[in-house]
């Protein structure tokens, strides 16, 4: 019972700090706190946890920097049980709880603190402002665009992506600095088209292929034609339609696999397609489309498989589906979403 009260108190504070709460909401929370000493104690503990989060350097920067606030936008969170009926109802988890007990609230708060710091000093900088300042072309988080290059090639840019161009030499050179780009390459046999990314290169003459940064390496996926992939001192490897190559910065091609071309590049149509993907992988993909971090706090949840088609413009539908079909709870804050 105490754990449930603690969860309710956290939900109350998330709602009250969302920017949507009014005088009635604050009065309702006061009534909730007055129901019993246990309610009051749970509220005090929740306030302490939120105060600890607010004291992090990352949270302070979010509060003080209007550019970061504007880029993150607003957030929504399910209303707590007992909240005024004029607010949207909370998403209901499945009736049968099939996973273990929820982690302690201190552990969740610790994850929030770490994720906030990573979001401001890690993820936002890695794919956002720095890349946009130093590259020729870029997209913001959640944005896609198509760019026609000087040779007639078209670069289809995914969310939080950036690249630079150098067509001054015998090769048409692209340096991918962040994110993912699918290139529809104009044919020019005298000037090969080469994309450099994380120490490797993908070379073609006239074809359609995508390059995506993955951690310390990159994935190369071919839609049309043939692409030659090299990394470090490794021998070049040719991949063709429907194949994908992955390499790491420590040298060598790690694997060549068949690509799911039906799902690949679905973001160009405004969709994300998942077929039996682990929830942890799905959340990692969603992180690319919204500022901040998504933390899945329970091992049992990370291993769940997800199949579905979702709109990139409505990522809330993914979280709603999780809440409706599992025992998970979802807390959404600026720069942070916790699934637990």
C-alpha positions in Angstrom: 0.0 0.0 0.0 2.8 2.4 0.9 4.5 1.8 -2.5 1.2 2.6 -4.3 0.9 5.8 -2.3 4.5 6.7 -3.3 3.7 6.1 -6.9 0.6 8.2 -6.7 2.5 11.0 -5.0 5.1 11.0 -7.8 2.3 11.1 -10.4 0.7 14.0 -8.6 3.9 16.0 -8.6 4.6 15.2 -12.3 1.1 16.6 -13.1 1.5 19.6 -10.9 4.8 20.5 -12.5 3.7 19.9 -16.1 2.6 23.5 -16.6 -1.1 22.5 -17.1 -2.1 22.4 -13.4 -4.5 24.9 -12.0 -5.7 26.0 -8.6 -8.2 23.1 -8.5 -5.4 20.6 -9.1 -3.3 22.0 -6.3 -6.3 22.0 -4.0 -7.1 18.4 -4.9 -3.5 17.4 -4.1 -3.7 19.1 -0.7 -6.9 17.1 -0.1 -5.1 13.9 -1.1 -2.2 14.6 1.2 -4.7 15.2 4.1 -6.3 11.8 3.8 -3.9 10.1 6.2 -0.4 10.3 7.7 0.7 7.8 5.1 -0.5 10.1 2.3 1.4 13.0 3.8 4.5 10.9 4.2 4.4 9.7 0.6 4.0 13.3 -0.6 7.0 14.5 1.5 9.1 11.6 0.1 8.1 12.5 -3.5 9.0 16.1 -2.9 12.4 15.1 -1.7 13.0 13.0 -4.8 12.0 15.8 -7.1 14.1 18.3 -5.2 17.1 16.0 -5.7 16.4 15.9 -9.4 16.0 19.7 -9.5 19.5 20.1 -7.9 21.3 18.4 -10.7 23.4 20.6 -13.0 21.5 19.3 -16.0 18.1 20.3 -14.5 19.4 23.7 -13.6 20.7 24.3 -17.2 17.3 23.2 -18.6 15.6 25.8 -16.3 18.0 28.6 -17.2 18.5 28.0 -20.9 15.5 29.1 -23.0 16.9 27.5 -26.1 16.9 24.0 -24.5 13.4 24.6 -23.1 12.1 25.6 -26.5 13.7 22.6 -28.2 12.3 20.1 -25.7 8.8 21.6 -26.0 6.0 20.6 -23.6 5.2 17.2 -22.2 2.2 15.3 -21.0 1.8 12.8 -18.2 -1.1 10.6 -17.2 -3.3 12.1 -14.5 -2.9 10.4 -11.1 -5.7 8.4 -9.5 -8.1 10.8 -7.8 -7.2 13.8 -10.0 -10.0 16.1 -11.1 -12.1 14.6 -13.9 -11.6 17.5 -16.2 -8.1 16.3 -16.9 -7.4 13.5 -19.4 -7.8 10.0 -17.7 -4.7 8.0 -17.0 -3.8 5.2 -19.3 -4.8 1.9 -17.7 -2.3 -1.0 -17.6 -3.4 -4.5 -18.2 -5.4 -6.0 -15.3 -3.1 -9.0 -14.8 0.4 -8.0 -13.6 2.9 -10.4 -15.1 6.1 -8.8 -14.1 8.0 -8.5 -10.8 7.6 -5.8 -8.2 8.3 -2.2 -9.2 11.8 -1.0 -8.4 12.3 1.3 -5.4 11.5 4.9 -5.9 15.0 5.9 -5.0 16.3 3.8 -7.8 13.9 5.4 -10.2 14.9 8.9 -9.0 18.6 7.9 -9.5 17.8 6.9 -13.0 16.1 10.3 -13.5 19.1 12.2 -12.3 21.5 10.3 -14.5 19.3 10.5 -17.5 18.8 14.3 -17.1 22.6 14.8 -17.0 23.1 12.6 -20.0 20.3 14.3 -21.9 21.7 17.8 -21.5 25.4 17.1 -21.7 25.3 14.0 -23.9 22.5 13.3 -26.3 21.4 16.8 -27.1 25.0 17.9 -27.9 25.9 14.8 -29.8 23.1 15.0 -32.4 21.9 18.6 -32.0 23.6 22.0 -31.6 27.3 21.1 -32.2 26.6 19.1 -35.4 24.2 21.8 -36.7 26.8 24.5 -36.1 29.6 22.7 -37.9 27.9 20.9 -40.8 26.6 22.1 -44.2 23.1 20.5 -43.8 21.3 19.4 -40.6 17.9 18.5 -39.2 16.6 19.2 -35.7 15.3 16.5 -33.4 12.1 15.1 -34.9 12.6 16.8 -38.3 13.1 15.3 -41.7 14.1 17.0 -44.9 15.3 16.3 -48.5 18.2 18.2 -49.9 19.2 18.4 -53.6 23.0 18.5 -53.9 25.0 20.3 -56.6 25.5 17.1 -58.6 21.7 16.4 -58.7 21.9 13.7 -55.9 19.1 13.9 -53.3 19.9 13.5 -49.6 16.9 12.3 -47.5 17.8 13.3 -43.9 16.3 11.7 -40.9 15.8 13.2 -37.4 18.8 14.9 -35.7 21.1 14.3 -38.7 24.0 16.4 -40.1 26.5 16.1 -43.0 29.0 18.1 -44.9 29.8 18.1 -48.7 33.0 18.4 -50.7 32.7 18.0 -54.4 35.9 19.9 -55.3 38.1 16.8 -56.0 37.9 13.7 -58.1 35.3 12.2 -55.7 32.0 13.5 -54.4 32.6 13.3 -50.7 30.1 13.4 -47.9 31.0 13.4 -44.2 28.1 12.2 -42.1 28.4 13.8 -38.7 25.2 12.8 -37.0 22.1 10.7 -37.5 21.0 9.0 -40.7 20.8 10.0 -44.4 19.5 8.0 -47.4 21.3 9.1 -50.6 19.7 8.9 -54.0 22.9 9.3 -56.0 23.1 10.9 -59.4 25.1 8.7 -61.9 28.6 10.0 -62.6 31.1 7.2 -63.3 34.0 9.7 -63.3 33.3 11.0 -59.8 32.4 8.2 -57.3 30.1 9.2 -54.5 31.6 8.4 -51.1 30.1 8.7 -47.6 32.5 8.8 -44.7 31.1 8.0 -41.3 32.9 7.0 -38.0 36.1 5.9 -39.7 34.6 3.9 -42.5 33.4 4.7 -46.0 30.6 3.7 -48.4 31.3 4.2 -52.1 28.9 4.1 -55.1 28.5 5.6 -58.5 24.8 5.8 -59.0 22.5 4.1 -56.6 20.2 4.5 -53.5 21.7 3.7 -50.1 21.5 4.8 -46.5 24.2 5.4 -43.9 23.3 5.6 -40.2 25.7 6.3 -37.3 25.4 3.5 -34.7 27.4 4.2 -31.5 31.1 4.1 -32.5 30.3 2.6 -35.9 27.8 2.8 -38.8 25.2 0.8 -40.8 25.1 0.9 -44.6 21.9 -0.3 -46.2 21.4 -0.7 -50.0 18.1 0.0 -51.7 19.3 0.0 -55.3 22.6 -0.9 -57.0 25.9 -1.9 -55.4 27.9 -0.2 -52.6 31.5 -0.8 -51.6 32.1 -0.6 -47.9 35.5 -0.2 -46.3 36.6 0.4 -42.7 40.2 1.0 -41.6 42.6 -1.4 -43.3 39.9 -4.0 -44.0 39.4 -5.3 -47.5 36.5 -3.6 -49.3 33.2 -5.5 -49.2 30.5 -5.1 -51.8 26.8 -5.2 -50.7 23.8 -5.1 -53.0 20.1 -4.6 -52.9 18.5 -5.6 -49.7 21.8 -6.0 -47.8 23.1 -4.2 -44.8 26.7 -3.9 -43.5 27.7 -2.8 -40.0 31.2 -1.8 -39.0 32.8 -0.4 -35.8 35.7 2.1 -35.4 38.1 -0.6 -34.1 38.4 -1.9 -37.7 36.7 -4.6 -39.8 33.2 -5.2 -41.0 31.3 -6.9 -38.2 28.4 -8.3 -40.1 26.5 -8.4 -43.4 22.8 -9.1 -43.0 19.6 -9.0 -45.0 17.8 -5.7 -44.5 14.0 -5.4 -44.1 13.4 -3.0 -47.0 9.7 -2.8 -46.2 10.5 -1.2 -42.9 13.8 0.5 -43.8 13.4 4.2 -44.3 9.7 4.1 -43.2 10.4 7.5 -41.5 10.4 9.0 -45.0 6.6 8.2 -45.0 6.2 9.5 -41.5 6.1 6.1 -39.9 8.1 3.8 -37.6 7.6 0.1 -38.2 8.6 -2.4 -35.6 8.5 -6.2 -36.1 9.2 -8.3 -33.0 11.6 -5.7 -31.7 12.6 -5.6 -28.1 11.1 -2.7 -26.1 14.6 -1.5 -25.2 15.4 -1.2 -29.0 12.1 0.5 -29.7 12.8 3.1 -27.0 16.3 3.6 -28.3 14.8 4.4 -31.7 12.2 6.7 -30.2 15.0 8.7 -28.4 16.1 9.8 -31.9 12.8 11.5 -32.4 12.4 13.5 -29.2 14.8 15.4 -26.9 16.1 13.8 -23.8 16.4 10.2 -22.7 14.0 7.2 -22.3 14.8 4.9 -19.5 13.3 1.4 -19.2 13.8 0.6 -15.5 12.9 -3.1 -15.4 14.7 -6.0 -17.1 11.4 -7.8 -17.6 10.1 -4.8 -19.6 13.2 -4.4 -21.7 12.8 -7.9 -23.2 9.2 -7.4 -24.3 8.7 -7.6 -28.1 6.9 -4.9 -30.0 5.2 -5.2 -33.3 3.3 -2.2 -34.8 3.2 0.7 -37.1 3.4 4.2 -35.5 3.3 7.7 -36.7 6.5 9.8 -36.1 4.2 12.7 -35.5 2.4 10.9 -32.7 4.9 9.1 -30.6 2.6 9.3 -27.6 0.7 6.4 -29.2 3.7 4.2 -28.6 3.7 5.0 -24.9 -0.1 4.7 -24.7 0.2 1.2 -26.2 2.8 0.2 -23.7 0.7 1.5 -20.8 -2.5 -0.3 -22.1 -0.9 -3.7 -22.7 1.6 -4.1 -19.9 1.9 -3.5 -16.2 4.3 -0.6 -16.9 3.9 2.9 -15.5 5.2 5.8 -17.5 6.5 9.1 -16.1 7.3 11.9 -18.5 9.4 14.9 -17.6 11.3 17.5 -19.6 14.3 15.6 -21.1 13.3 12.4 -19.5 10.8 9.5 -19.8 10.9 6.7 -17.3 9.1 3.3 -18.0 8.9 1.2 -14.8 
